[in-house]
Amino acid sequence: MSHGHSHDHSGGALAHRPRLAIAFGITAAILVAEVIGAVVTGSLALLVDAAHMLTDAAGLLMALTAATLMGRPATDRRTWGFRRAEVLSATAQSTLLLAVGLYAMIDGIRRLFAPPEVAANGLLIFGIIGLLGNVIAIVVLSSGRGANLNMRAAFLEVVNDALGSLAVIVGAIVIATTGWMRADALAAMFISVLILPRAYRLLRETTAILLESTPHGLDLEQVRTHLLSHELVLSVHDLHASQIATGLPVLTAHVVVRDEAFHDGRASSVLDSLQACVAGHFDVSIEHSTFQIEAESHSDHEQHFHP
């Protein structure tokens, strides 16, 4: 037995497409400028920031595509629609960011021992161009950054870009005023320090969703205990919880109730009580739950009994 629900699971994805499109256009323009700047100045920091911009431009394009897919309705073939597109997009973005961050750190260490000549004035100009573009992108994306993992990843990328551009500017000023070329390598390593922890956390979160781990903040043992507190519930088994996408946790369970509940018509009220319980009692609200209500005698027919 289960009760049907009709919820909008798109997460308002379509509403964020204009923001993502603007941020993508800005990032792509900065990418072109920084590639030219890296060639002209010979700066590792600018080259790494350009590589960062490349992954971000690709990431924003994936985010834009995911936002479009997430707005598509569910079908008999894809019962959740394309809601997982945001998770796949964020996973790909975080993986790319990790690769760029590792490259920046390794090559930055190498350049500390053999620093090449860097054109400080050109580095400063391109750093300022990058920073201004990033600030505009941050303003565009800021209002939607908490909507879902897709928007969070996109916002995270442009914030890191802005900090990276700031590091490029600082490195350029140090080189221009002191002639210390290692400042460029340190700026590149600073950018990698910004990238790696955040990319790792995002990758860990998206991987947990793809592995269908229990949603963060939900204790299944507490859920089981609370379900068992119902006077007609005898046992709970095959209890599973996972997360389809941002704001869409789901829970399923087999619940054994007293036989008398099927004779006096109270089985339906048990179902209502259990669904209300998981929807409002815990820190993670689960509005999409499915319970199989079983009589005591049904346990004789269960082939595989799971906790």
Phi, psi and chi 1 to 4 in degrees:
 res  aa     phi    psi   chi1   chi2   chi3   chi4
   1 MET       -  139.5  -61.4  176.0   66.1      -
   2 SER  -156.2  158.0   64.8      -      -      -
   3 HIS  -106.1  137.0  -77.4 -173.3      -      -
   4 GLY   -80.1  152.1      -      -      -      -
   5 HIS  -133.2  148.7  -62.4  -83.2      -      -
   6 SER  -123.0  101.1  177.6      -      -      -
   7 HIS  -121.7  151.5  -59.4  -66.2      -      -
   8 ASP   -85.6  106.7  175.1   15.6      -      -
   9 HIS   -97.9   12.5  -63.0  -46.5      -      -
  10 SER   -77.9  -14.5   67.2      -      -      -
  11 GLY    66.0   20.9      -      -      -      -
  12 GLY    64.3   29.1      -      -      -      -
  13 ALA   -61.2  -40.1      -      -      -      -
  14 LEU   -62.7  -30.4  -65.2  177.0      -      -
  15 ALA   -66.7  -21.2      -      -      -      -
  16 HIS   -93.2   -5.3  -59.3  -60.4      -      -
  17 ARG   -60.7  -43.6  -76.2 -168.4  -59.1  178.2
  18 PRO   -59.8  -40.4  -24.1   35.5      -      -
  19 ARG   -62.7  -45.5  -63.9 -172.1 -177.1   94.1
  20 LEU   -64.5  -37.0  -71.4  168.8      -      -
  21 ALA   -65.3  -42.5      -      -      -      -
  22 ILE   -65.0  -45.5  -66.5  171.5      -      -
  23 ALA   -62.2  -38.9      -      -      -      -
  24 PHE   -63.3  -44.5  170.6   69.8      -      -
  25 GLY   -61.0  -42.9      -      -      -      -
  26 ILE   -64.8  -46.4  -66.6  170.8      -      -
  27 THR   -63.4  -41.0  -56.7      -      -      -
  28 ALA   -63.1  -39.5      -      -      -      -
  29 ALA   -66.0  -42.1      -      -      -      -
  30 ILE   -64.9  -38.9  -62.4  172.2      -      -
  31 LEU   -56.2  -48.0  167.0   62.4      -      -
  32 VAL   -60.5  -44.7  173.3      -      -      -
  33 ALA   -63.2  -41.5      -      -      -      -
  34 GLU   -73.6  -32.5  -70.7 -163.0  -16.9      -
  35 VAL   -62.7  -44.9  167.9      -      -      -
  36 ILE   -61.4  -43.6  -64.9  172.6      -      -
  37 GLY   -63.9  -39.8      -      -      -      -
  38 ALA   -64.2  -38.8      -      -      -      -
  39 VAL   -67.2  -41.4  172.7      -      -      -
  40 VAL   -70.9  -42.4  171.4      -      -      -
  41 THR   -93.3  -23.7   63.2      -      -      -
  42 GLY    75.2   21.9      -      -      -      -
  43 SER   -85.5  129.2  166.4      -      -      -
  44 LEU   -69.4  -41.4  172.4   63.8      -      -
  45 ALA   -59.0  -42.9      -      -      -      -
  46 LEU   -70.5  -36.4 -160.2   55.7      -      -
  47 LEU   -65.4  -43.4  179.3   61.6      -      -
  48 VAL   -65.5  -41.0  170.1      -      -      -
  49 ASP   -65.0  -35.0 -153.5   37.7      -      -
  50 ALA   -66.6  -41.2      -      -      -      -
  51 ALA   -63.3  -39.6      -      -      -      -
  52 HIS   -60.8  -43.0 -169.0 -171.0      -      -
  53 MET   -63.3  -37.2  -75.6  -70.9 -178.8      -
  54 LEU   -62.6  -46.9  176.1   61.1      -      -
  55 THR   -65.0  -36.7   61.3      -      -      -
  56 ASP   -69.3  -39.2  -70.8   -7.5      -      -
  57 ALA   -62.8  -43.2      -      -      -      -
  58 ALA   -64.7  -40.8      -      -      -      -
  59 GLY   -64.1  -42.5      -      -      -      -
  60 LEU   -67.2  -34.6  -73.8  168.0      -      -
  61 LEU   -65.7  -41.2 -177.6   59.1      -      -
  62 MET   -65.4  -38.9  -73.8 -172.2  -71.5      -
  63 ALA   -64.4  -40.3      -      -      -      -
  64 LEU   -64.0  -42.5 -178.1   58.4      -      -
  65 THR   -64.6  -42.6  -57.6      -      -      -
  66 ALA   -63.7  -39.9      -      -      -      -
  67 ALA   -62.0  -35.5      -      -      -      -
  68 THR   -69.4  -44.5  -58.3      -      -      -
  69 LEU   -66.1  -37.0  -68.6  174.5      -      -
  70 MET   -63.9  -24.0  -74.0  162.7   62.6      -
  71 GLY   -80.0   -8.8      -      -      -      -
  72 ARG   -74.2  142.5  -67.7 -173.5  178.5 -178.5
  73 PRO   -72.3  161.0   27.0  -35.2      -      -
  74 ALA   -71.3  152.4      -      -      -      -
  75 THR  -132.8  175.5   64.7      -      -      -
  76 ASP   -65.0  -27.5  -71.2  -18.4      -      -
  77 ARG   -82.0  -40.7 -179.7  176.6  174.5   81.1
  78 ARG  -121.0   90.6  -65.0 -176.4  173.7   88.0
  79 THR   -69.8  -18.4   56.7      -      -      -
  80 TRP  -105.8   13.2  -68.8  109.7      -      -
  81 GLY    65.0 -136.5      -      -      -      -
  82 PHE  -115.5   32.5  -74.7   85.3      -      -
  83 ARG   -61.2  -30.8  -75.3  -57.8  -54.5  -83.8
  84 ARG   -69.9  -10.1  -86.4  -76.9  167.6   89.6
  85 ALA   -58.3  -36.6      -      -      -      -
  86 GLU   -65.7  -35.9   63.0  139.9  -49.0      -
  87 VAL   -70.6  -43.4 -178.3      -      -      -
  88 LEU   -63.0  -40.9  -64.9  173.9      -      -
  89 SER   -63.3  -47.7  172.8      -      -      -
  90 ALA   -65.1  -34.4      -      -      -      -
  91 THR   -64.9  -44.9  -58.3      -      -      -
  92 ALA   -63.9  -42.0      -      -      -      -
  93 GLN   -62.6  -45.6  -67.9  173.5   61.9      -
  94 SER   -66.8  -34.1   56.9      -      -      -
  95 THR   -65.3  -43.7  -58.3      -      -      -
  96 LEU   -62.6  -41.2  -72.8  171.1      -      -
  97 LEU   -64.3  -38.9  -74.7  172.8      -      -
  98 LEU   -61.7  -42.3  -84.2  174.0      -      -
  99 ALA   -63.0  -44.1      -      -      -      -
 100 VAL   -65.3  -42.4  171.0      -      -      -
 101 GLY   -62.3  -41.2      -      -      -      -
 102 LEU   -65.9  -40.5  -71.4  171.2      -      -
 103 TYR   -62.5  -44.1  167.3   77.9      -      -
 104 ALA   -62.0  -40.6      -      -      -      -
 105 MET   -67.9  -45.3 -178.2   61.6   70.3      -
 106 ILE   -66.5  -47.6  -66.2  170.2      -      -
 107 ASP   -71.5  -30.0 -154.9   36.1      -      -
 108 GLY   -64.3  -42.3      -      -      -      -
 109 ILE   -62.4  -42.4  -66.8  172.8      -      -
 110 ARG   -60.7  -40.7 -177.1 -174.8   65.2   80.7
 111 ARG   -74.6  -17.3  -71.9 -159.1  176.1 -160.1
 112 LEU   -64.7  -32.3  -76.8  177.4      -      -
 113 PHE   -88.3  -21.6  -64.1   97.0      -      -
 114 ALA  -141.3   72.3      -      -      -      -
 115 PRO   -72.2  127.1   25.7  -33.2      -      -
 116 PRO   -83.1  169.3   31.3  -34.8      -      -
 117 GLU   -71.3  138.2  -71.9  -70.0  -32.8      -
 118 VAL  -129.8  133.6  176.3      -      -      -
 119 ALA   -80.3  101.4      -      -      -      -
 120 ALA   -63.8  -42.0      -      -      -      -
 121 ASN   -63.5  -46.2  -68.3  -24.4      -      -
 122 GLY   -64.5  -37.9      -      -      -      -
 123 LEU   -60.2  -41.9 -177.0   60.7      -      -
 124 LEU   -64.9  -43.7 -180.0   60.3      -      -
 125 ILE   -61.8  -48.1  -68.0  171.7      -      -
 126 PHE   -69.7  -30.6  -73.1  106.0      -      -
 127 GLY   -65.1  -40.9      -      -      -      -
 128 ILE   -66.5  -42.2  -68.0  173.4      -      -
 129 ILE   -58.7  -45.5  -68.3  173.1      -      -
 130 GLY   -61.9  -43.1      -      -      -      -
 131 LEU   -63.6  -44.8 -179.3   60.5      -      -
 132 LEU   -61.3  -44.0  -69.5  175.8      -      -
 133 GLY   -63.4  -40.6      -      -      -      -
 134 ASN   -64.7  -40.1  -68.2  143.8      -      -
 135 VAL   -61.7  -42.7  169.3      -      -      -
 136 ILE   -61.5  -43.8  -64.8  172.0      -      -
 137 ALA   -63.7  -38.4      -      -      -      -
 138 ILE   -61.8  -44.8  -73.0  172.3      -      -
 139 VAL   -61.6  -40.9  172.6      -      -      -
 140 VAL   -64.5  -41.2  170.1      -      -      -
 141 LEU   -90.4  -14.9  -67.0  175.7      -      -
 142 SER   -59.0  -39.6   60.6      -      -      -
 143 SER   -69.2  -21.3   60.8      -      -      -
 144 GLY  -110.3   11.7      -      -      -      -
 145 ARG   -67.0  -23.7   65.7 -176.1 -176.6  -85.0
 146 GLY   -97.6    6.5      -      -      -      -
 147 ALA   -68.0  -42.5      -      -      -      -
 148 ASN  -164.3  176.4   53.7   49.1      -      -
 149 LEU   -62.2  -35.3  -77.8  172.1      -      -
 150 ASN   -61.5  -49.8 -167.1   43.9      -      -
 151 MET   -69.2  -35.3  -70.9  -62.9  -64.8      -
 152 ARG   -63.2  -43.5  177.0 -178.2  159.2 -167.5
 153 ALA   -63.5  -42.0      -      -      -      -
 154 ALA   -64.2  -44.0      -      -      -      -
 155 PHE   -65.1  -41.7 -179.0   77.4      -      -
 156 LEU   -58.6  -39.9  173.6   61.5      -      -
 157 GLU   -65.5  -44.0  -73.4  173.3  -13.5      -
 158 VAL   -72.2  -30.3  -64.7      -      -      -
 159 VAL   -65.9  -44.9  168.6      -      -      -
 160 ASN   -62.2  -37.3  -81.1  -22.6      -      -
 161 ASP   -60.9  -42.5  -76.8  -20.3      -      -
 162 ALA   -63.6  -43.5      -      -      -      -
 163 LEU   -65.5  -36.2  -66.4  172.6      -      -
 164 GLY   -64.5  -41.9      -      -      -      -
 165 SER   -64.2  -37.1  -64.6      -      -      -
 166 LEU   -64.1  -40.3 -174.0   60.5      -      -
 167 ALA   -63.9  -38.3      -      -      -      -
 168 VAL   -61.7  -42.9  169.0      -      -      -
 169 ILE   -63.2  -45.7  -67.9  171.7      -      -
 170 VAL   -62.0  -43.9  171.5      -      -      -
 171 GLY   -60.7  -41.1      -      -      -      -
 172 ALA   -63.3  -41.3      -      -      -      -
 173 ILE   -65.1  -42.1  -66.9  173.3      -      -
 174 VAL   -62.7  -44.1  171.0      -      -      -
 175 ILE   -65.1  -42.3  -66.8  172.5      -      -
 176 ALA   -65.4  -35.7      -      -      -      -
 177 THR   -91.5  -27.7   55.6      -      -      -
 178 THR  -119.3  -20.0   67.4      -      -      -
 179 GLY    77.7    9.9      -      -      -      -
 180 TRP   -83.3  100.2 -166.7   53.1      -      -
 181 MET   -69.4  -21.0  -65.4  -62.4  170.4      -
 182 ARG   -67.5  -13.6  -72.1 -179.8  175.3   82.8
 183 ALA   -60.4  -31.6      -      -      -      -
 184 ASP   -66.1  -44.1  179.7   63.4      -      -
 185 ALA   -65.3  -39.4      -      -      -      -
 186 LEU   -65.2  -37.7  -71.0  175.9      -      -
 187 ALA   -63.1  -41.5      -      -      -      -
 188 ALA   -63.3  -40.8      -      -      -      -
 189 MET   -68.3  -34.8  -66.4  168.5   67.4      -
 190 PHE   -62.7  -42.3  172.9   75.3      -      -
 191 ILE   -60.0  -41.5  -64.0  171.6      -      -
 192 SER   -65.4  -35.6   73.5      -      -      -
 193 VAL   -64.1  -33.9  169.3      -      -      -
 194 LEU   -69.7  -38.1  -65.6  175.2      -      -
 195 ILE   -75.1  -48.8  -65.6  173.1      -      -
 196 LEU   -61.1  -52.2  -69.1  172.8      -      -
 197 PRO   -63.1  -42.6  -18.9   32.2      -      -
 198 ARG   -67.0  -41.3  -67.7  173.3  173.0   82.3
 199 ALA   -63.8  -39.3      -      -      -      -
 200 TYR   -64.6  -44.1  170.8   74.0      -      -
 201 ARG   -63.1  -43.7  -76.2 -164.9  -64.8  -90.4
 202 LEU   -65.0  -41.2 -178.2   60.4      -      -
 203 LEU   -63.8  -40.2 -177.5   60.7      -      -
 204 ARG   -62.8  -40.5 -176.4  176.8   61.1 -177.8
 205 GLU   -68.5  -44.5 -175.0  173.4  -14.0      -
 206 THR   -69.7  -36.5   56.7      -      -      -
 207 THR   -63.6  -38.5  -58.8      -      -      -
 208 ALA   -61.5  -38.3      -      -      -      -
 209 ILE   -67.4  -44.2  -66.6  176.1      -      -
 210 LEU   -64.6  -31.3  -67.7  175.2      -      -
 211 LEU   -82.8    0.9  -68.4  174.9      -      -
 212 GLU    57.6   42.5  -62.4 -165.6   -0.8      -
 213 SER   -71.2  160.8  -58.1      -      -      -
 214 THR   -61.2  133.3  -59.0      -      -      -
 215 PRO   -53.9  140.6  -26.9   35.5      -      -
 216 HIS   -58.8  132.0  179.8   69.1      -      -
 217 GLY    93.5   -2.1      -      -      -      -
 218 LEU  -110.5  121.5 -177.0   66.5      -      -
 219 ASP  -100.2  109.5 -173.1  -28.9      -      -
 220 LEU   -65.9  -29.0  -81.2 -170.2      -      -
 221 GLU   -66.9  -37.9 -165.9   54.7   42.7      -
 222 GLN   -65.7  -39.4  -70.8 -175.7    0.4      -
 223 VAL   -61.2  -46.4  173.0      -      -      -
 224 ARG   -59.9  -46.4 -174.3 -168.7  -55.2  -84.2
 225 THR   -60.2  -41.6  -59.8      -      -      -
 226 HIS   -69.3  -38.5 -152.1  -96.9      -      -
 227 LEU   -65.5  -38.2  -64.3  178.1      -      -
 228 LEU   -70.2  -15.8  -72.9  170.4      -      -
 229 SER   -73.1  -13.4   66.8      -      -      -
 230 HIS   -67.4  136.0 -167.5  -72.7      -      -
 231 GLU   -62.8  -25.5   59.9  179.0   -6.6      -
 232 LEU   -97.1   -6.3  -66.2  175.2      -      -
 233 VAL   -88.4  126.2  174.1      -      -      -
 234 LEU   -96.8  -38.9  -64.0  175.8      -      -
 235 SER  -158.8  161.7   65.3      -      -      -
 236 VAL  -132.3  128.2  175.8      -      -      -
 237 HIS  -141.1  172.1   62.9   97.2      -      -
 238 ASP    50.8   45.0  -73.0  -73.6      -      -
 239 LEU   -86.2  119.4  176.3   60.7      -      -
 240 HIS  -134.4  142.7  -56.5  -75.4      -      -
 241 ALA  -139.3  139.6      -      -      -      -
 242 SER  -151.6 -176.6   60.2      -      -      -
 243 GLN  -132.9  124.9 -172.9  165.2  -35.0      -
 244 ILE   -77.2  -45.5  -57.8  -59.4      -      -
 245 ALA  -162.3 -174.3      -      -      -      -
 246 THR   -58.0  128.4  -58.4      -      -      -
 247 GLY    72.0   15.9      -      -      -      -
 248 LEU  -133.8   67.8 -173.8   51.6      -      -
 249 PRO   -79.6  149.3   29.3  -33.1      -      -
 250 VAL  -132.6  153.2  -64.5      -      -      -
 251 LEU  -142.7  138.8 -178.3  143.0      -      -
 252 THR  -133.0  151.5   62.0      -      -      -
 253 ALA  -164.2  152.8      -      -      -      -
 254 HIS  -100.0  128.2  -69.0 -146.3      -      -
 255 VAL  -122.7  120.3  179.7      -      -      -
 256 VAL   -91.0  123.6  179.8      -      -      -
 257 VAL  -118.6  165.4  -58.0      -      -      -
 258 ARG   -63.9  143.9  -60.5 -177.5 -174.0  -82.3
 259 ASP   -56.9  -33.5  -75.3  -22.0      -      -
 260 GLU   -60.5  -26.4   61.7 -166.5   67.4      -
 261 ALA   -65.0  -27.7      -      -      -      -
 262 PHE   -82.8  -21.0  -68.2   89.5      -      -
 263 HIS   -86.2  -34.2  -59.7  -48.9      -      -
 264 ASP  -101.7    7.2   58.4   20.5      -      -
 265 GLY    82.6   11.9      -      -      -      -
 266 ARG   -88.3   -2.2  -74.0 -173.5  -67.5  169.5
 267 ALA   -61.2  -38.4      -      -      -      -
 268 SER   -65.7  -38.4  179.4      -      -      -
 269 SER   -69.0  -30.2   65.8      -      -      -
 270 VAL   -62.5  -44.9  171.9      -      -      -
 271 LEU   -60.1  -45.5  177.4   59.3      -      -
 272 ASP   -59.2  -42.2  -69.6  -25.9      -      -
 273 SER   -65.7  -41.8  -63.1      -      -      -
 274 LEU   -66.6  -42.0  -61.6 -178.2      -      -
 275 GLN   -68.8  -36.5  -69.6 -170.4  -42.5      -
 276 ALA   -66.6  -33.9      -      -      -      -
 277 CYS   -62.6  -52.8  166.1      -      -      -
 278 VAL   -73.7  -19.4  -63.2      -      -      -
 279 ALA   -80.9  -26.2      -      -      -      -
 280 GLY  -130.3   -9.4      -      -      -      -
 281 HIS   -88.9  -27.4 -177.6   77.8      -      -
 282 PHE  -105.9  164.9  -55.8  100.1      -      -
 283 ASP   -60.9  -35.8  -68.0  -22.2      -      -
 284 VAL   -95.3  111.3  177.3      -      -      -
 285 SER   -80.2  123.0  177.0      -      -      -
 286 ILE  -111.7   99.2  -57.0  175.6      -      -
 287 GLU   -86.7  -17.0  -64.5 -174.8    4.6      -
 288 HIS  -109.6   90.1 -157.2  -68.6      -      -
 289 SER  -124.2  148.8   58.4      -      -      -
 290 THR  -131.8  122.2  -57.5      -      -      -
 291 PHE  -118.3  131.0  -67.2   98.6      -      -
 292 GLN   -96.9  111.0  178.4  170.3  -50.8      -
 293 ILE   -87.3  123.1  -55.2  -61.6      -      -
 294 GLU  -121.7  145.6  -57.9  171.4   -9.4      -
 295 ALA   -78.6  162.0      -      -      -      -
 296 GLU   -56.8  -40.5  -65.6  177.0   67.7      -
 297 SER   -70.1  -16.2   56.1      -      -      -
 298 HIS   -68.4  -22.5 -179.1   73.4      -      -
 299 SER   -60.7  -22.2   60.5      -      -      -
 300 ASP   -68.1  -21.9  -61.8  -27.5      -      -
 301 HIS  -100.0   -4.8  -53.4  -68.2      -      -
 302 GLU   -73.4  119.4  -75.4  -78.8  -18.3      -
 303 GLN   -78.8  -38.3  -61.4  -62.3  -43.7      -
 304 HIS  -131.0  116.3  -59.0  -73.2      -      -
 305 PHE  -104.6  119.2 -170.8   83.8      -      -
 306 HIS  -112.3  150.2  -57.5  -72.3      -      -
 307 PRO   -69.7      -   18.4  -25.8      -      -
